[in-house]
Every structure is written in C-alpha cells, then in structure tokens.
Amino acid sequence: MAERVCRIAASLKGAPPIQRKRRVGVLGYGTIGQYLVRSILTDASVAQELELAFVWNRSPSKMADLPKEVQLANLSDFHTKGADLIIEVAHPSICERFGAQILNHADLMIGSPAAMASKSMEKILKAASNAASGHGLYVPSGALWGATDIQKMADRGLLASLFISMSFHPASVKALGSLKKKIDALPLDTAGPVVVYAGPVRPLCALAPNNVNTMAAAALAAHTLGFDQVQAKLIVDSTLDAHVITVNAIGHPRPSGQRFEVSSTRSNPAQHGAVTGSATYVSFVSSMLRARGKGKGIHFC
C-alpha cells in the first residue's frame, strides 16, 4: 500500500497545483447582476473558475429564482459566506457604506466607481485597499478603452491631461438635480448633440452616478490628475442608438515641444433608455474572471 501511494505521489510530482474555485458574492440583482450570476451558474468556462457564494439585492423578492442557500437577506452578514471576491453592481451608496468592511474580508470589484467621487469615500476605499488585509480594489475597465495604459502613463508621471466625453440618447441619462432639469427643459424635437455638462469629473458623478462610471474609472486610472483635473463632457443626442465614449490622453511636452497624444472612440450599441450598453455585459464577465491575484491596492480588470 505504501509503495502504491509513493507511485501515485511520484506520478503527480511536477503537476500544477489544483486551484480551488474562487467564491463570488454579487451585490445587486439588476440586469448586470443577473448576467454575472447566470454566467457563473450556466457558463461552463466560467464555472471552471468561479462558484456563487451569495447574492444580495435591495428587494429580496427579485431573487426568487435563485436557490435559497445563495440568497443573502442581510448585507451585514456578507462575511459569513466565505466569498473571495465581492462584486458591487447595485448602487454607489453600497460601497460608501460597506466598501471598507468588505475589503477587510475579500477582494472588492466596484461596479459603481462613481462612488469614489466622494472625497471621503475615495480616501476610505484607497486606505482600505492598501491595508494589511491584502485585499485589492478592482475597477472593471468596462467601457473605458485603454484604462491600464492611462494608469501606466500616470505611474510614470507622463500624463499631462485627460479628456473624456460620453454621448447618450436623452432617455438613457438618469440625471439628478440641476442636470435633470437642464435635460428635461430641452425641446422634444431637439436633434443632434447637445452638451449638458462640461467640467471636472467629480461634480458630474453626483449628478449622473449611473451614467458616468466610465468617467470615474478614467479619473482613477489617471490618478495624478484625479476627479478634479480629468475633464468631462456629457452630451445628449436624440439620434443615437449607442453610447459613444471618446477619450483623449495627452502627455507632457518634450524639449522639442512635441507631445504624445492618443485618442479613442468607442460606440456601444444600446436601446433608448438603457443605461448599460450591450457590450458592457460581456466585459463585466471578463473583469470578474480577471479580478484576482494582484494583492492590495487599486487594479483595473
């Protein structure tokens, strides 16, 4: 018997270690949350790496299609489920309230980076992501093309300015306060693009938190500029059947006066009234799979 055990051990020597599945908790069971959960439960390639630890939703009745054992009734009990990664796709207020606690127990993928436009929350989450627990804060690049490249430029002190514009059909902008009044006041027959906001990213995050997470991600990537220096434009256009995002990154001038500059434009098909474009769902699944192994700090996935 001992000889057989030795032969088995010898045959396994040098084989890669078997990795256990990462346990994932999902906060929010709206369209994106449902897509992520469905991917974990039914997509064989995703299920090879991940298993569902729990789902929480503000309205528990919306989780009726899920097994009882994965329905989390009280968000304060998240730590009892043994999740390795917790994904917030609910509302920025969730990370404002629970983000630091989550990072004490698990990695956190923040689907609403607009929450970090709050100066106090930005400070809290950055500190928590660098704490001794070693858990990281993961920001899905989502609709932000070139997030890691922008971050690299900032890391090396090469980024002078960053401009980002987002264009939506008016029905897709879920605005608040003065911005809502401005959009509501537009004539119904308005055709073509109308700039409804131009300025720093930080104030805009409070006026359209569900629409400008891409801008918030850009401000986090361009960390040497941040929410107060990354410049944003929000545009409504009743002719659009997509969300259009343009990013322009500019480097510091060289002695010759020349500058590095890169621009990208991304058009993501979306129905009128939809906050999330169709390509974003698949991108979130990829981000969920990549949100691992980088330790403490802020990472793009």
N, C-alpha and C positions, 0 to 999 in steps of 0.2 A: 504493500500500500504506500509506504513511504517513498519507494522507488518511483511509483506511478505519479505521485504528487510532484516529485522532483522533475520528472519528464515533462509534465504539464507546465510547471514553472519555467523550465528551460525553453519550451516552445513559445511561451509568452514574452520571454525576455526581449527587450528591444521594441515591443509593440507599443504604439502610442497609448497613453493612459485614457481610460474611458471617462469622458466628461459627463457629469450628470446634467440633466436639463435645467436651464435657468427657469426659476419660478417667477411669473409675471403677474403683477396686480394692475388692474385698469381702473382708473378713477374717471367716471363719465361713460355713459352708455348711449350716447347720441350716435350720429352716423359714423364718425371716425372710430369711436369706442367699439361699436358693433362690428365694424370691419376688422379691427385688430383682434377682437375676441374670436370672430369667425375664422380668421386666418390661423390662430393658434389651435382651434378645435378641429378644423377640417382640412387645412393645407398640410399635406404630408411632409413637405420640405421644411415648413416652419415648425411643425410638431416634433421633428427630429431634434430640435434645439431648445424648444420652449414648452412649458406647460402652464396652464392657467392656475394661479394661486387664488385670486378673488376678483370680483367686480363690485364696484360701488357706484351707485347713482343717486342723485338727489331725490328722485321719485322712484322708490323701490318697485312700484308696480311695473315699471318698464323692463325690469329684469325677469319677468315671469317665465320667459322662455329658457332661462338658464337653470342648471341644476342647483338645488338649494345649498349644497355644500360650498359653492363658489360665490354665493350672494353675501356680500358684507353689508350688514344692516347699519352698523355704527362705524363711521370712518375712523374714529379714535381707536378702534380695535385693529387697525391695519397690521400692527406689529405681531399679532398672534398668528398670522397666516404664513409667515416664513418666506416672504417674497424677496427675491434677489434684485428685482427691478420693478419699480412702480412708475406707471405712465399716467400723467395727468392730461386728460383731454376733455375736461369738464368746463372750467371757468377759471380765470386768473385768481379769483378770491381763494380758491382751494390751495394753491401754492403759497399765497400770502399767509394763510392760516396754518398749514400743515407742512410746508416745504422743509423747514429746518428739522422738524421731528422725523420726517421720512428719511432724510439724509443721515440721521443717526443709525438707521436700521438697514437701509438699502440704497442702491443707486436710484436716481430720480431722472426720468425723461420728462421734460416740461413741454407740454404741447401748447402752452399759452405763455411764451416768453414775454409777452406784453406786460405780464405781472411785474417783471423786473424793472419796468419804467418807474415804479415807485422807488424813490431813493432809499427809503428804509428797507424795503424788501430786497432791493439789489444788494445792499450791504449785508443783510442777514443771510441770503442764499449763497453769496460768494464766500462768506465766512464759513458757513456750514459745509460747503463743498470742499473746503480746504482743511477741515477739521481732522482730528486724529482718527476718526472712524474709518477714513479712507474711501468713503463712498463718493462717487462723482455725480455732477450735474450734467446731464446730456441734453443738448439742444438739437432737435431734428432740423436739418438744413431745409427740408420741405421745399418750398418754392424759391428759396434763396440759392441761386446758382453761384457757385464759387465761394461758399462760406469759408472753407478751410484755407483757400488762397488769400482771402481778405485777412483772416486771422494770422496767417504767416507774415503778411506784409506788416501788420500791426506789431507782431512779435519782434520783428527786425527793425522797427522804427522807420519803416519806409512809406507808410501810408500818410498822405497829406490831407486828403479829403475823400468823402464817400457820399454819393448822392443816390437816392432810391425813389422811384416813383411807382405807384400802383394804380391801375385803372380798372374800374368795375362798372358794370351796369348799375344804375342808381338803386334798383331793387335789391342788389346784393350787399349794399353797405348798411350795416347795422349800427348807425351812428347814435350818439348821445348828446345831450346838452345843446350848445350853440351850433355844433356841426350838424346835428339833426335838423335844427331849424333852418339852417342855410340850405341843406339839400331839399327839404320839404318845400321851400319857397321857390325852387326852380320851376319854371313853366313846364307843363306836362309835354309840350311839343318840342322841348329843347333837344336839339340833335347835335352830335359831335361832342368832343371833350370839353369839360368844364373843370377847372382847378378849384377844389373846395377847401384845400388846405395846402400851405407851403410854409415850411419852417422846420425846427428841430423835431426829432422823432419823439422825444419824451412827452410833450403835451398831447400829441396825437394819439398816443397809446391809451390815454384816458377817455378820449372822445370816440374812438372806434376800436375797442380792445379785441373784438372778434375778427376784425379785418386786417390788422396791421402786425400780426405776429411775425411775418416775414421781415418787416422793418425792424422790429425789436431784435430778431435774430441777427440782422445786419449790424445793429448797434453793439451787440455783444461780441460779434466777431471782430469788429473794428474797435477793440477795447481801448486803444489810445485816444479815440475820439469820443466814443460812448454815446449815450442817448441825447446828450446836449449838443453835440457837434456833428453827428451824422444828420444830413439834411434830407427831408422827405417832401414828396408831393403826393397828395391823394386826389385822384381825378375820377369823375363820374362821366360815363359816356353811354347814352341810351342805345347806341348802335352796336355795342359789344355783345358777343356771346361767349366771352372768355374773360379770364383775369389776366391782365398784362402787367408784367413787372420788368422794369428797366433799372439796372444797377450800373453805376459809373464810379470806378475807383481810380484815384489819381495819386501818383507818387510825388515825393518831394523833388524839386528841380535839381538837376545835376549842374556841375560848374559850367557846362556848355549852355545851360538854360533849358535843355530838353527835359521832358517829364515822361515817366512811364504812365500809361493810361490804358484801361481796359473797360469795355462796355459790354453788357449782355442784355438781351431782351428775351423774356420767357412768356409765351402765350399758353395759358392753361384753360382748355375748354370748360365751360361751366354754364349751367342753366340759370336763367334770370331768377334772382332771389337766393341762389346758392352762395353761401359764404366760402365753402371749400370747393376748389376745382377738382375735376375727376382724377388728374394725375397725382394729386396730393395723397390719396388713399394708399396707393402702391408705395409711394415714397415713405410714408409713415411705417409701413411694414418693414421695409429695408432698414429704416432707422432703428426700429425695435430690435432687429437682429444684430445690428452693429453696436448697440449701446451696452458695451461690456468691456471689462479688462483694462481700462485706462486709469483706474485709481482715482484719487481725489482731484479736484479742480473742475473746470468747465470744458466740456468737449462737444464737438459737433459730430453728428452721426447721420 
